[in-house]
């Protein structure tokens, strides 16, 4: 573990004596967030000012809004899951820092319609920040602190897979800051926080293990209930109930419940069809617990029995997954890992009659021909975000959490099979975080027969 590891709040309300009674999950101790701020301050120059905002609550139509989903970096530094929150850090010499947390002030109308928001004391108990104020002082603090700062460090989303063009609250407030203080030198916090978040501390692993446990348990609950004729949406509903019953807040991402030909659609999520006899059902699912994400994929036969061809493809994917887990070690370059998995997958595709040996021999060291049937990568990092920071990391290291998810997709046969689990990288290899989810084809058939 890295040195800052020493040790989430979504609803601590006014008038509560025991804040844990108002949380759906057990929060990480405040000492964890204090240590994260200490580690960040140690990486920044004296005179720096850090500004991190909560995510917006996004509108839908009329007076509707989406549910609030907190900014991952603000949550990582404070454990606060409330809208309009701001973290300000003034960095001194030798990593010393003064932290200020700004909260949305509650009022009588908000209490009646939405419930009260965090008190100053409750926010301190969750985050470890002693100086808690209301957000109405934000502009006055900027007027005092920005001109005195040597540099302004802002939260930016530089994730390599980001493709949306919607402006975030952090981006909007950064633009306003630059307009008001054009001489201020601004820097991005992305690389600093990404490096910190990539290695998971013991406290984080408690939340991640629970998210993965709930993810697998929901799948195990589902298996005996699946049958031809039910809707993909019914499967989604069963999983949602299983997760929420175990104190997950929600799915950690839009669930993929794909049957028949749509098992070959990588990000299918309309979940609108009736499952037919003889179909495969691909379930790419995960539960969120305490702000952390589980992510798992299984592929099952709708009627409870794999056909010979379905089983052959399934077992090929399972062998590739086990191979990938066997080679994932600290120090192995991510790019080399993906190449080795492609070589292993190529041999399986030849055995299945999908590729010829001549096609593979044309690029034996890196058989890109596998992309006809296996077009995505094998692993992405996992944490507060499903596609967490570190997807562009160079090497695996102890304490990182990754998915392992090979797949084979044959549209002409309406066979798409992906198998995914989450693993923690240790000094000796990896540990499976979802051992409670059946994966052997015989075990899946037996569970469905029950």
N, C-alpha and C positions, 0 to 999 in steps of 0.2 A: 504494500500500500504506500501511497505517497504521503509526505509528511503532514499535509494539512488535515488528514483524516483523524479525528479525535472522538468523536462520539462513536409538516405540511399542513399547513392549516387551511381549511376551507370554510370554516364557519364558527368563529368564537364570538359570542354575542354578549351584549350588555346585560348585566344582571345575573350572569351565570357564575356560581362559585367554583365549579369544577369544569374547566374548559374542555376536558376530554369527553364530557357527556354530550357536548354539542357537535362533536366530530363523528363522521361515519367511520373513520379509521384512527388508528393509534399514531400520533404524530412523531416525527423524529425529534429528539431533544434539541433545544435551542443551541446547545454547545456546538452542534454540527454546523449550523449556519454561521455562528460566530467564527468558527475555525475557517470556514470558506471565505469569509470577508478578510480574515487575517492573511490567508494565503494570497488572495487577490491583491491586497495592499502591498504585500512584500514584492510583488511583481511590477509595481508601478512606481514612477518617479515621484520624489517629493514635490509637493505643490500641485499634484494632479487632483482633479475633481471628477468623481464618478457619478453618472446619472443613469438610472435604470427605471423604466416605467412599466407598470402593469399593461397587459393587453387590453385593447378596447372590448367593450361589449358591442357586437356587430348587429346592425338592424336587419330585419327581414322585410316585412311590409306592414303598412298601417302602423300600429303601435307595438309590433312584435320585435323580439330580439332573439338572437341565438344565446345558448347558455354560455356563461363566461368560461373561458379556458385560459389559465394564467400563462404569462410569459415565463418560459422555462428558466431563464437566467435570474429573473427576480425571485422565483420560487427557490432556486438553488442557493441564493444568497440570504434569503429571509424566511422561507417557509410560509409566506403570506399569500393566500389565494383569494384576494379581494380586489375588485375593480378600482381603478384610479389611484392605486398605491404607487408611491415613488420612493426609491432608495437613493440617498445622496451620501457619498463618502468623500471626506477631505483627507488626502494622504499627506502625512508629515514625513519627518526624517526617520530612517531605519524601520520603515514599515508601520510606523504609528499611524493611527487613523481615527477620525471622529465621524461617526455614522449618525444619520438622521433619517427617520422613516416618516413619510407623509401619508396620511390616511384620509379617505373620504369621510367627512363629518356627517354623522347621522342627524335626523330630525324627526319630529313627531309623525310626519306623513310617511317617511320611509319606514319607521317602526311599524306603523299600522299596515302598510301594503306589502313590505318586503321582509320585515324583521330588522332588528337593530344590527349595526355593523360593529366591527372591532372597537373595543375601548383601547385607550393608550396602554393600560396595564396588560390587557390580554395580548396585544401586539408585541409587547416586550417579552412576555412569557413565551410566545411562540418563536420569536426571531432573535432574542438576545440584544436587540437594539434598545438602549435606554432612552434616547432622545426621540420621542414620538410626538408629532404635531399634526394639525389638519392641513389639507392641501391648499387652503386659501393663502398660505404664506409662501407658496412655491415661487412666484415671481419676485417677491421681495428677497428671498434667499438667493435666487440667481443674481439679482442686481448687486448683492453684497459679495457673493463668492466667485462668480465667473470672472470679473475683472482681476481678482486677486490670484486666480489659478494660473499655473504655468501651462496646463493643458487640460482639455475637457475630454473625458473618456466616456463614450456613448455605446449603448447596446445596439448592435447591428446583426441582421440575419444574413450571414454569408455562407449558409449551408450550401454545398455544391449541388444539391438536388432541389433547391428552392426554384419554383417557376412562376409563382403567383405575382401579379403586378398590383395587388391591393396594398395600399400604404398602411403600415402598422402605426400604432400610437407612438412607439419609440421613434420611428422615422418622421412622423409628423411633428413631434415635439423637437426633434433634432433640427429640422428645417426652420422651425420658429426660433430656436436658439441662435442658429447661424445668422438669421436675418436681424435679430436684435443685437447680436454681438459679433459683427463680421470680422473683428480682429482676433477672436478667440481661436486657438489652435485645437482642432478636434481630432481625436483618435478613436479607433474601434476596439472594443473589448472582446471581439469575437474569438480571436486566436488564443487570448489568455484564458477565457472561460472554457473554451472547447477543450483545451489541453487539461484543465483541471477536472472537467466533468467526465472525461473519457475513462478515467480510472475510478471505480466505484469504491466508496468507503464501506465499512461494516454496517453503518446505520442505513445507508442506501440499499445494501443487499437485503436487509430485513424487509424493506418495502418491495423490492424487486422479486424476492422469493415468494412473498405473499401474492403479488400480482400474477406470477407464473403458476402458483399453486391453484389459485381461483380459476385461472384460464384452463388448466388441465382438468380440474374437478367438474367444471361446467360441461366440458366435452364428454367426460365419463358419464355424467348424468344423462346426456343427450342420447347416447348410443342405443339404449334399449327402446327408445321412443320413435326412432326413424323408421319410416315405411313408405313404400310407393303410394302416390296419391296425395301426400301432404304437400303443403306449399313451402317453398324456400323461406318465406316470411314466417311460417310457423316454427321452423328450425331456429331462425333468428330470435323469435320470441322466447323459446325455451332457454336458449343460451343467455339472453338478457336477464331473465328471471333467476337463472342459476347464479349469475355473477352478482346481481344486486342483492340477492339473498345472503351472499357471503360478504357483503359490505363493500363491494366495488362500487364506484360511483357510476361507471358507464363502461361501454366498450372503449378500448384505448385507441381505436380507429374504426372507420366504417367497416362493418363485417362483410366478408365475401362468402356468400352461401351460393355456390355455383353448381348447377347440375347439368348433365348431358354435355352438349357441345360447348356450353359456356365455361366448362372446366378449363378450356384452353384460352379464356380471356383473363389476362393476368389481374386486372383491377376491376373485374365485374362486381358491382355492388347494388344492383337494383333489386335483387332477391325477390323476383316477382312471379317465378314460374312454378308450375306443379311438377313435383319430382316423379319421374316415370320408372316403371319396373325395368331393371337392367342398366339404369343410369349409374354413373359415378357421381358423388357429391364432394366437391372440394370446399373445405371450410378453412378460411384464413381469418383467424379470430384472435382476440386478446381482451383481457380485462385490465382496467386501470385501478390501482390501489395506492392511496396516499400520494398521488401525483406521479407514480411510476407505472410503466407500461409492460404488460405481457404481450407476446406475439407468437402464435402457434399456427401451424397448418397441418391438417390431416385430410386424407381422401378416403372416402368410405363407399361401399356399394349400397345403393338405395334399398335393395331387397335383402341385404344382409349376407350376400355371398358373392365374392369376386368371381368373374368369369376367368377361364384359364389365361386369356390374353391380358385382362386387367391385372391379374395377380403377377404375371411375368413382368409387366411394366412397373408395377408397384414395388416388387422386390428389387428391381434394378435401381430405382430411386433410393430405396432404403440402403442398399449397399453403398451407393455414392455418398449418402449422408454420413454413414458410419466411417467411410474412408476420410471424408472431410474432417470429421471430429477427431480422427486418429492422428492427423497431421497438424492440427491447429495447436501451435506451441508458442510460448514467448520467444520473440526474436524473429519469427518467420515473417517475411514480407507479405503484406496482404496481396499484392499483385502476383507474387509467386504462388501463393496459396490458391488463388483463383485459376491460375494456369494449370496447376497440378490437378485440380478438380476437373477441369475440362478434359485433360488427358484421360482421367479415370472414367468420366462420362462417355467419352468417345468409344471406349471399349464396350461399354454397356449398350450403346446405340447400335454398334455393329452386331452384337449378339441378338438384339431384338429385330434385326433386319431393316433398320431404319437408315443406317449409313453403310457404305461399303468400306472394306479395308483400304481400297485404293484412295477413297476420299480422305480417309484419316492419314494415310501415309504421305499425302501431298503436303501436310503440315504436322508432322508427328510430334514436334515439341510444343506446339500450340494449336491444336486442331479447331480452328474457328468454325469449321463446318458443323460443330455441335449446336451452333446458335439457331439452326433451322428448327431444332426441337427443344433447345434449352437456351432461351434468349436473355436471361437475367443473371445477375451475380448470385453467388452462394451465400454471402453474409453481409449484414449491415449491423452497426452498433445499436445498442438498445439502452434506454435509461428513462429519463423524464420524458423524452420524445421517443416515438416508435422508431423513426429513422433519426437516431440520436446523433449528436456531434461525433466526429471521428470517422465518418464514412470514408474520408480521404486520408486516413492515417497511413503511415508507411509500414509499421510493423505491429504485430500483436504484442501485448504486454500483460503481465500479471495484474489482475483486478479489473480488466476490461470485460464487458458483457456483449456478446454477439449472437445473432441468429445464425442458424445453419439450415439452409432451405433449398436444396436442389429440386429440380422438377423435370418432367418430360411431358411434352405437349404434342399430341398427334391429332390435329383437327379432322383429318380424313376419317379417323376412327372414333371421334367424339371421346377421346381419352386424354384427359389432362390430370396428371398426378404430381402434387407437390407435397413434400413432407418437411416440416419446419419445427425446430425446437430452439430454445435459448440456452446459451452456455456461458459459464464464468470461466475465464482463463486463469489457471493456477500455475504454480511452478512446474507441475508434472504433466500438464495437459489441460483438459477441460472437465468441468462438472456440469451435468445436465440439470437445468433448473425446472424441467417439466417431466419428471419421471412418472407422475401419476396419470399421464394421458396415454392410453394404449396406442401402440404403433405397430406391433407385429400383426401381420394380416390375420393370423389365426386368433389372436386376442381380440381384434376388432370384430371378427365374425362371431366369436363366442359371446362377446358383450352384447352385440345386436340380437343374438338369438334369445337372450334373456328377456 
